[in-house]
Amino acid sequence: MLVARLSCLLALAATAFAQSPRIHTDRPAGAQLLRLPKEEDAFGFVVFGDRTGGPAAGIEVLKQAVADTNLLDPDLVLTVGDLINGYNAQAAWEAQAKEYKDAMVKLRMPWFPVAGNHDVYWRGPGKPVGEHEANFEATFGPLWYAVQHKQCWFVVLYSDEGDPKTGEKDFNKPECQRVSEAQFAWLERTLQQAKGARHVFCFLHHPRWLAQYGDDWQRVHGLLASAGNVTAVFAGHIHRMRFDGVRDGIQYYTVASVGAHLEMDAPQAGHLHQFHVVTVRPEGITVAALPVGTVIDPQQITGELSDDVDRVRASLRATVASCVAAGSGPAVGADGVVDAVVTLRCDNPAKRALELELIPHADADWTFSPDHQHLVLAPGEGGTTTFAVRRRNAAGMPFSLPELELRCDYLAADRRIGLPAQRGELALPPPSDLGVVPAMTNGILQLDGSGSCLRLEAAAIELPDGPFTVELWARGEDYKGLRALLAKTQASEYALFASDGVLDMSVHLDGRYVSARSDKAVLQPGRWHHVAGVFDGEEVRAYVDGRLVARARGAGKRTVNTLPLLVGADPDGNGKATSCHLGAIDDVRIRRGARYTSNFEPAATLEPDADTVLLLPCDADFGPWTTDRSGNGRHARRVAAAHCTVASRPGAR
């Protein structure tokens, strides 16, 4: 019975909400969770800061602020003065006023100006009484006035009337920062007229409540406070944003700049080009500051642009096209000395032009000339740039490659889109004589089972089709789960796996894997084992410590891929290390031909021969490379925490 009553009550509640004139649904429950938005009148307005005192290009900042504001679509816009650079005579003043009005005329809503010192101060001969006041009123509007809108009043004051005794205009002198009796009387009458308004907002150029402007504002503030409905005061002039709190219910704001000079670039401290966005409701206001240029028109982010930028993100790279010796020695020497001219290449995959900046980063042992380069790439085209790169022989210091930072601006039809910078190693080639660097005694490769491995790109491994042998020494700390010792697979190529201690040699032949897999765990944690995989053209075999543990019949053409060969891991489809080995690996050799046809005694140390394609003794690291001693110069790149260290392996020399 209780359940039935609750169901009935829920149904009634849902019906009541469903029948509400503002919520419509045929669902039996949940409508009561929806909160209705406010219905009373609300609107927004925008406040622009100073334009003047900055570079000529500041007018472009103003134009961008106009474009941003049109997207926000407020009811009206107000400025807080200093519309033009001013401090000039008639002809120059008129030209600057026209430039400002030509930018502001593109606003789709009305705008209301405030006069600032740059707008009215005259410099040069023939200065008239009031300086440029008459020009301002003839060009922009009254020096003080009020506007009514949606039960609110907007009151514009003039803060540069000057010294009432001498008429001098100088905002640095408190006696010149006073409100005339005429303006004060007008303000008093206006506030009386606005008694019934929900909100009154006040605008002036100088933040006269600050101490450097004297104490005349105390009289004005008292008048505003006594009105009882003045909500906020907005000013400019100082070119930085600040909020001076709430005094007698009145909020005091200073707006920064829309193109004016900035003392420093510190957006989070209010030094920026911005405008205030004010949302007005009967009960109060909310004020937000938006940096100029951050309002985005979603209709400009077309599907074509989105896809194009994504192509750049996915494929734009800076690659080393060539590295040639600049002097008489090698470009990169085994002693760590570098003297090279490096050519970098970038290709533009996009349908729009890209502007690139390439910046090398390295420690003090390296020098680059120049210290950065620029490239502009046309759509679908590539380009190159060069650096002179040098590194001194820093005895005792480990060799590490520099980093290269690649910055990219996508040049859309109407704007420049900055993409996140890329930063990675500058992939210089290894020294040509690296293979003859003296080895450490009994070095081994240490792997942490979490992404560390050795990597050789597909182009570096030239293993012809037909019979081949792969072998290495391995010690696993833990074989549980998927564990790769050496792999170049993904429905292709070959691999040695040691998952759960079971040895598996697999070769992809004529579209399928042929796998020789031991029927039990043959690899013991903590113990060194020699493992080998052989394909002789007709059969795949797997050996542990020289003893055959698995064989599988199979023939055909080996399926090749462009993935890297990983030692101590298996590459996924993107070449990333998976199924990583935890422990150590030593003496990795790949050779042409089937070296082992029956049981054998493994060599404690593997040596190169005429058929050796790759031999990694894992005895020594140089920079990011582990040395290949096959004579083919196929040095492996160390990935993540992989490193060679001095350690004893029984029998090795």
C-alpha positions in Angstrom: 0.0 0.0 0.0 2.8 2.4 0.9 4.6 1.7 -2.4 1.3 2.4 -4.3 0.9 5.7 -2.5 4.4 6.8 -3.3 4.0 5.9 -6.9 0.8 7.9 -7.0 2.5 10.9 -5.5 5.4 10.7 -7.9 3.0 10.5 -10.8 1.0 13.5 -9.6 4.3 15.5 -9.1 5.5 14.6 -12.6 2.1 15.5 -14.0 2.2 18.9 -12.2 5.7 19.6 -13.6 4.7 18.3 -17.0 1.8 20.7 -17.0 3.9 23.7 -16.0 4.0 26.3 -18.8 7.8 26.3 -18.6 8.7 22.6 -18.4 7.4 20.1 -20.9 8.0 16.4 -20.8 6.1 13.1 -21.0 8.5 11.3 -18.7 7.0 10.0 -15.4 9.7 11.3 -13.1 12.7 13.6 -12.9 11.1 16.9 -13.9 11.1 18.1 -10.3 15.0 18.1 -10.5 15.0 20.8 -13.2 15.7 24.4 -12.0 14.0 27.1 -14.0 16.0 30.1 -15.1 15.1 33.6 -14.0 12.5 35.4 -16.0 12.9 39.0 -14.9 14.6 41.6 -17.1 18.3 41.1 -17.5 20.8 42.6 -19.9 24.5 43.2 -20.4 26.9 46.0 -21.2 30.6 46.3 -21.9 33.2 48.8 -20.7 36.3 49.5 -22.8 39.5 50.9 -21.3 42.0 53.4 -22.7 43.2 53.2 -26.3 46.0 55.8 -26.1 49.6 55.9 -25.0 50.4 52.7 -26.8 51.9 51.9 -30.3 50.1 52.8 -33.5 49.2 49.1 -33.8 47.1 49.6 -30.7 44.2 50.6 -33.0 44.2 46.9 -34.1 43.6 45.9 -30.5 40.6 48.2 -30.4 39.3 46.7 -33.6 39.6 43.2 -32.2 37.8 44.3 -29.0 35.0 45.6 -31.3 34.8 42.2 -33.0 34.8 40.4 -29.7 32.0 42.6 -28.4 29.8 42.0 -31.4 30.0 38.3 -30.7 28.9 38.9 -27.1 26.0 41.2 -28.3 25.5 43.4 -25.2 22.9 46.1 -25.2 25.4 48.9 -25.1 29.1 49.8 -24.7 30.8 52.5 -22.7 34.3 53.8 -22.8 36.3 55.3 -19.9 38.2 57.9 -21.9 41.5 58.4 -23.6 40.1 57.5 -27.0 42.9 59.1 -29.0 46.6 60.0 -28.4 45.8 63.7 -28.4 48.2 66.2 -26.8 48.3 67.9 -30.2 46.6 70.7 -32.2 43.5 70.7 -34.4 44.5 68.8 -37.6 46.2 65.9 -35.8 43.4 65.7 -33.3 40.8 65.4 -36.0 42.7 62.6 -37.8 43.0 60.6 -34.6 39.4 61.1 -33.7 38.4 59.8 -37.2 40.6 56.7 -36.8 38.9 55.9 -33.5 35.4 56.5 -34.7 36.0 54.4 -37.8 36.9 51.5 -35.6 34.0 51.9 -33.2 31.4 52.4 -36.0 31.6 48.6 -36.6 30.0 47.9 -33.2 26.5 46.6 -33.8 25.2 48.3 -30.6 25.3 51.9 -29.4 28.4 53.1 -27.6 28.8 56.0 -25.2 32.1 57.9 -24.8 33.8 59.3 -21.7 36.3 62.2 -22.1 39.9 61.6 -20.9 42.9 63.8 -20.6 44.3 62.6 -24.0 41.0 63.6 -25.6 41.0 67.2 -24.3 44.6 68.3 -23.6 46.0 70.7 -26.3 49.7 71.0 -27.2 51.1 73.5 -29.6 50.3 77.1 -30.5 46.8 78.6 -30.5 45.5 76.7 -27.5 41.8 77.7 -27.0 39.9 78.1 -23.7 39.0 74.6 -22.6 41.6 73.1 -25.0 40.0 70.3 -27.0 36.7 70.2 -25.0 34.8 71.9 -27.8 36.3 69.4 -30.4 35.3 66.5 -28.1 31.7 67.6 -27.8 31.4 68.3 -31.5 32.9 64.9 -32.4 32.0 62.4 -29.7 29.3 63.9 -27.4 28.7 65.8 -24.2 31.4 66.0 -21.5 28.8 64.8 -19.0 25.5 63.2 -19.6 23.2 60.3 -18.5 21.4 57.6 -20.5 18.4 55.6 -19.3 18.0 51.9 -20.3 15.8 49.1 -18.9 15.1 50.8 -15.6 18.8 51.6 -15.1 20.7 54.9 -15.5 24.2 55.3 -16.9 25.9 58.5 -15.7 29.0 59.8 -17.5 31.2 62.3 -15.6 34.0 64.5 -16.8 37.2 64.3 -14.6 39.4 66.8 -16.4 37.6 70.2 -15.9 40.9 71.5 -14.4 41.6 74.0 -11.6 38.4 76.0 -11.1 40.5 79.1 -10.3 43.0 79.0 -13.2 41.5 76.5 -15.7 44.8 74.6 -15.8 44.5 71.0 -16.8 47.0 68.6 -15.2 45.8 65.3 -13.7 49.0 65.1 -11.6 47.9 68.1 -9.5 45.1 67.5 -7.0 43.8 71.1 -7.4 43.1 70.3 -11.1 41.2 67.1 -10.2 38.0 68.8 -8.9 34.4 68.7 -10.0 33.0 72.1 -10.9 29.9 73.3 -9.1 28.0 73.2 -12.4 28.8 69.5 -12.9 28.1 68.7 -9.3 24.8 70.4 -9.4 23.9 68.5 -12.6 24.9 65.2 -11.0 22.7 66.0 -7.9 19.7 66.7 -10.1 20.3 63.6 -12.3 20.5 61.3 -9.3 17.3 62.7 -8.0 15.7 62.0 -11.4 17.1 58.4 -11.2 15.6 57.7 -7.8 13.3 55.0 -9.2 16.0 53.2 -11.1 17.0 49.7 -10.2 20.7 50.5 -10.7 22.7 53.6 -11.4 26.2 53.1 -13.0 28.8 55.9 -13.0 31.7 56.3 -15.5 34.6 58.7 -15.5 38.2 58.6 -16.8 40.4 59.1 -13.7 39.9 56.7 -10.8 39.5 59.8 -8.6 38.9 57.7 -5.4 42.7 57.0 -5.4 44.8 59.1 -3.1 47.0 60.7 -5.9 44.0 62.5 -7.2 43.3 64.5 -4.0 40.2 64.3 -1.8 37.5 65.9 -4.0 35.9 62.5 -4.7 34.8 62.2 -1.1 32.1 64.8 -1.9 31.1 63.0 -5.1 31.0 59.6 -3.3 28.8 61.0 -0.6 26.3 62.2 -3.2 26.4 58.7 -4.9 26.0 56.9 -1.6 23.1 59.1 -0.5 21.2 58.3 -3.7 20.9 54.7 -2.4 20.8 53.0 -5.9 24.3 53.6 -7.3 25.7 50.1 -7.9 29.1 50.6 -9.4 31.7 53.1 -10.7 34.0 52.5 -13.6 37.2 54.4 -14.5 40.4 53.9 -16.6 43.5 56.0 -17.1 46.1 53.8 -15.2 46.2 51.1 -17.9 45.9 48.3 -15.4 42.9 46.5 -13.9 42.0 46.8 -10.3 39.0 46.4 -8.0 38.9 48.7 -5.0 36.1 47.0 -3.1 32.6 48.0 -2.1 32.1 51.2 -0.3 28.6 52.1 1.0 27.2 49.5 -1.4 29.1 50.9 -4.4 31.6 48.7 -6.3 34.7 50.5 -7.6 36.4 49.2 -10.8 39.3 50.3 -12.9 39.5 48.9 -16.5 42.9 48.3 -18.1 43.5 48.8 -21.8 42.2 48.2 -25.3 45.4 49.1 -27.1 47.1 51.5 -24.7 50.6 51.2 -23.3 51.1 48.4 -20.8 53.8 48.8 -18.1 54.4 45.1 -18.2 52.8 41.9 -19.5 51.2 40.4 -16.4 47.6 39.4 -17.2 47.0 37.7 -13.9 47.9 41.0 -12.1 45.6 43.1 -14.3 48.2 44.4 -16.9 46.6 43.4 -20.2 44.3 44.4 -23.0 40.8 43.6 -21.8 37.3 44.9 -21.4 34.7 44.4 -18.6 31.5 42.5 -19.3 28.7 43.4 -16.9 25.5 41.4 -16.5 22.7 43.3 -14.9 19.8 41.7 -13.0 17.3 43.4 -10.7 19.0 42.2 -7.6 22.6 43.0 -8.6 25.4 42.7 -11.2 28.2 40.3 -12.1 31.4 41.7 -13.6 33.8 39.7 -15.7 37.0 40.8 -17.5 37.7 39.3 -20.9 41.2 39.6 -22.5 40.9 41.1 -26.0 41.0 38.4 -28.7 39.7 35.5 -26.5 36.1 35.6 -27.7 35.8 33.1 -30.5 33.1 33.0 -33.2 32.2 29.3 -33.3 31.1 29.6 -36.9 34.7 30.4 -37.9 35.9 27.0 -36.6 34.7 25.2 -39.7 35.0 21.4 -40.2 37.7 22.1 -42.8 39.7 24.2 -40.4 39.4 21.8 -37.6 40.5 18.8 -39.7 43.4 20.9 -41.1 44.7 21.9 -37.7 44.4 18.3 -36.6 46.5 17.1 -39.5 49.2 19.6 -38.4 49.1 18.4 -34.9 49.3 14.7 -35.9 52.1 14.9 -38.5 54.1 18.2 -38.4 57.7 17.3 -37.4 61.2 18.7 -37.8 63.5 15.9 -39.0 67.2 15.9 -39.6 67.6 15.8 -43.4 71.4 15.8 -43.2 74.3 16.3 -40.8 77.6 16.9 -42.5 81.0 17.8 -41.0 81.7 21.5 -40.9 85.5 21.0 -40.2 88.1 18.3 -41.0 86.9 15.8 -38.5 83.6 13.8 -38.2 80.3 15.6 -37.8 79.7 13.8 -34.5 82.8 12.2 -32.9 83.0 9.3 -30.5 84.8 11.6 -28.2 81.7 13.7 -27.9 83.0 16.6 -30.1 80.4 17.9 -32.6 81.2 20.2 -35.5 78.4 19.9 -38.1 76.0 21.7 -40.3 72.6 20.3 -39.6 69.8 20.6 -42.1 66.3 20.3 -40.7 63.2 19.6 -42.9 59.6 20.3 -42.1 56.6 19.4 -44.4 53.3 21.2 -44.2 50.4 18.8 -44.4 47.8 21.6 -44.2 45.7 23.5 -46.7 46.9 26.8 -45.2 50.3 28.2 -44.7 52.3 27.6 -41.6 54.8 29.9 -39.9 57.4 27.9 -37.9 60.1 28.8 -35.4 62.8 26.2 -34.6 64.7 26.8 -31.4 67.5 24.4 -30.2 68.0 23.9 -26.4 71.1 22.3 -24.8 73.6 22.7 -22.0 76.5 25.1 -22.1 78.7 22.6 -23.9 76.7 23.1 -27.1 76.5 26.2 -29.4 74.1 26.8 -32.3 74.3 29.5 -35.0 71.9 31.1 -35.4 70.1 30.4 -32.1 66.8 30.0 -33.8 65.4 29.9 -37.3 62.0 30.7 -39.0 60.2 28.9 -41.8 57.1 29.8 -43.7 55.6 26.8 -45.5 53.0 27.1 -48.2 50.1 24.7 -48.1 51.3 21.1 -48.9 54.9 22.1 -49.3 58.1 21.5 -47.3 61.2 23.5 -46.5 64.6 23.3 -44.9 66.7 25.4 -42.7 70.2 24.9 -41.3 72.1 25.3 -38.1 75.8 25.3 -37.4 76.1 22.9 -34.4 79.2 22.6 -32.2 79.9 20.7 -28.9 83.2 20.9 -27.1 84.9 17.9 -25.6 83.6 18.1 -22.0 85.7 15.5 -20.2 83.8 13.5 -17.7 80.4 14.9 -18.8 77.9 12.4 -20.3 77.0 13.0 -23.9 73.3 13.9 -24.4 71.5 15.2 -27.5 70.1 18.7 -27.6 66.4 19.3 -27.7 64.6 21.1 -30.5 61.5 23.2 -29.9 59.1 23.6 -32.8 56.6 26.4 -32.6 53.9 26.6 -35.2 51.3 29.3 -36.2 48.5 28.1 -38.5 47.7 31.1 -40.8 43.9 30.9 -41.1 42.1 33.2 -43.5 41.2 35.7 -40.8 43.6 35.1 -38.0 46.8 33.4 -36.7 46.2 30.2 -34.7 49.1 29.3 -32.3 49.4 25.6 -31.8 51.1 23.9 -28.8 54.9 23.8 -29.2 56.6 20.5 -29.7 59.8 19.7 -27.9 62.0 16.6 -28.4 65.5 15.4 -29.1 67.4 16.8 -32.0 68.1 13.4 -33.6 71.7 13.8 -34.7 73.2 10.6 -36.2 75.6 8.6 -34.0 79.4 8.8 -34.6 80.5 6.8 -37.6 83.2 5.2 -35.5 81.0 4.4 -32.5 81.3 0.7 -33.1 85.0 0.7 -32.2 84.6 2.5 -28.8 86.2 0.3 -26.2 83.6 -1.7 -24.3 83.0 -1.9 -20.6 83.9 -5.2 -19.0 80.8 -7.5 -18.6 78.3 -4.8 -19.4 74.6 -5.7 -19.6 71.4 -3.9 -20.6 69.1 -3.2 -17.7 65.3 -3.0 -18.4 62.6 -2.0 -15.9 59.6 -3.8 -17.5 57.8 -0.4 -17.9 58.5 0.9 -21.4 62.3 0.7 -21.4 63.9 -1.0 -24.4 66.3 -0.6 -27.3 64.8 0.7 -30.6 66.0 0.4 -34.1 63.9 2.0 -36.9 62.8 -0.3 -39.7 65.1 1.4 -42.2 68.1 0.5 -40.0 67.5 -3.2 -40.2 68.1 -4.8 -43.6 67.3 -8.4 -43.0 66.7 -10.1 -46.4 63.9 -12.6 -46.9 64.7 -16.2 -46.3 66.5 -18.1 -43.4 67.7 -16.1 -40.4 68.7 -16.5 -36.8 68.0 -14.2 -33.8 69.6 -14.9 -30.4 70.5 -13.2 -27.1 71.2 -13.7 -23.5 68.4 -12.9 -21.1 67.7 -12.8 -17.3 64.2 -12.2 -16.2 63.2 -11.0 -12.8 59.6 -11.9 -13.5 58.2 -13.7 -16.6 54.5 -13.5 -15.6 52.2 -12.1 -18.3 53.2 -11.1 -21.8 57.0 -10.6 -22.0 58.9 -9.8 -25.3 62.6 -10.3 -25.6 62.9 -9.1 -29.1 60.1 -8.2 -31.5 59.1 -6.5 -34.7 55.6 -7.9 -35.0 52.0 -6.7 -35.7 50.6 -9.4 -38.1 54.1 -9.4 -39.8 57.8 -9.9 -39.3 59.3 -11.9 -36.3 59.6 -12.0 -32.5 61.0 -13.9 -29.5 58.6 -14.0 -26.6 59.1 -15.3 -23.0 55.6 -14.9 -21.6 55.2 -16.9 -18.4 58.6 -18.4 -19.0 57.5 -20.1 -22.3 59.8 -19.4 -25.2 58.1 -18.6 -28.5 59.8 -17.9 -31.8 57.3 -16.6 -34.3 57.7 -15.7 -38.0 54.9 -14.3 -40.2 55.0 -16.3 -43.5 52.6 -15.9 -46.4 50.0 -14.2 -44.3 50.2 -16.3 -41.1 52.4 -16.8 -38.1 54.4 -19.9 -37.8 55.3 -20.3 -34.1 57.7 -22.6 -32.4 56.5 -22.5 -28.7 57.7 -24.6 -25.8 55.0 -26.7 -24.2 56.1 -25.5 -20.7 58.0 -22.8 -18.9 61.7 -23.2 -19.8 63.0 -19.8 -18.6 63.6 -19.5 -14.8 63.4 -16.1 -13.1 66.8 -14.8 -11.8 68.8 -17.0 -14.1 70.7 -16.2 -17.3 69.6 -18.1 -20.3 70.8 -18.1 -23.9 67.7 -18.1 -26.2 67.7 -18.4 -30.0 65.1 -18.6 -32.8 65.9 -20.0 -36.2 64.0 -20.0 -39.5 65.7 -22.2 -42.1 63.2 -21.7 -44.9 61.1 -24.8 -44.0 60.9 -24.8 -40.3 60.9 -22.4 -37.3 62.8 -23.6 -34.2 63.4 -22.3 -30.6 66.4 -23.1 -28.4 67.1 -22.5 -24.7 70.7 -22.8 -23.6 71.5 -24.6 -26.8 68.8 -27.2 -26.5 65.9 -27.4 -28.9 62.6 -26.7 -27.0 60.1 -26.2 -29.9 59.8 -26.5 -33.7 57.0 -25.8 -36.2 56.9 -26.5 -40.0 56.3 -23.6 -42.2 57.6 -21.9 -45.3 56.9 -18.8 -47.5 57.7 -15.2 -47.8 58.2 -13.2 -44.7 55.7 -10.3 -44.3 57.5 -7.1 -43.7 56.4 -3.9 -41.9 57.7 -0.4 -41.2 57.6 -0.7 -37.4 60.8 -0.5 -35.3 62.6 -3.5 -34.0 62.5 -3.4 -30.2 64.8 -5.3 -27.9 63.1 -6.0 -24.6 59.6 -5.1 -25.8 57.0 -5.6 -28.5 55.9 -2.6 -30.7 52.2 -1.8 -30.9 50.7 -0.5 -34.1 52.2 3.0 -33.4 55.7 1.6 -32.5 55.2 2.1 -28.8 56.8 -0.5 -26.4 54.4 -3.0 -24.9 54.9 -6.4 -23.2 58.1 -5.2 -21.7 60.9 -7.4 -20.3 61.8 -6.9 -16.6 65.4 -7.8 -16.0 68.6 -7.8 -18.2 69.6 -8.6 -21.7 73.0 -9.1 -23.2 74.7 -9.9 -26.6 71.8 -9.5 -29.1 72.6 -10.8 -32.5 70.6 -11.1 -35.8 72.2 -12.8 -38.7 71.4 -14.2 -42.1 71.0 -17.9 -42.5 70.1 -20.7 -40.1 73.1 -20.9 -37.7 71.8 -23.7 -35.5 70.5 -27.0 -37.0 70.9 -29.1 -33.8 71.7 -28.8 -30.2 74.8 -26.7 -29.5 76.9 -25.1 -26.8 76.1 -21.4 -26.7 79.0 -19.0 -26.9 79.4 -17.0 -23.7 80.1 -13.9 -25.8 78.6 -13.5 -29.3 80.9 -12.2 -32.0 80.2 -10.8 -35.5 80.8 -12.8 -38.7 80.2 -12.1 -42.4 76.4 -12.8 -42.1 75.8 -10.7 -39.0 73.2 -8.0 -39.6 73.1 -6.6 -36.0 75.2 -7.2 -32.9 74.5 -5.3 -29.7 77.0 -6.4 -27.0 75.1 -4.1 -24.5 78.4 -3.3 -23.0 78.5 0.5 -23.5 76.2 3.5 -24.0 77.2 6.6 -25.8 74.7 9.4 -25.5 71.3 7.9 -26.4 72.8 5.0 -28.3 73.8 1.5 -27.5 76.6 0.3 -29.8 76.3 -2.0 -32.7 79.5 -4.0 -33.4 78.3 -5.8 -36.5 80.3 -3.3 -38.6 77.0 -2.0 -40.1 76.7 1.0 -37.9 73.1 0.1 -36.7 73.4 1.6 -33.3 70.2 1.2 -31.2 68.4 4.1 -29.4 67.8 3.6 -25.7 64.2 4.2 -24.7 63.0 5.4 -21.3 65.1 3.9 -18.4 67.0 1.4 -20.6 70.8 1.6 -19.9 73.9 -0.5 -20.0 75.8 -0.9 -16.8 78.8 -2.8 -15.5 77.7 -6.1 -14.2 79.0 -9.7 -14.3 77.4 -12.3 -16.5 78.9 -15.8 -15.9 81.2 -16.8 -18.7 81.0 -13.5 -20.6 84.2 -11.6 -21.5 
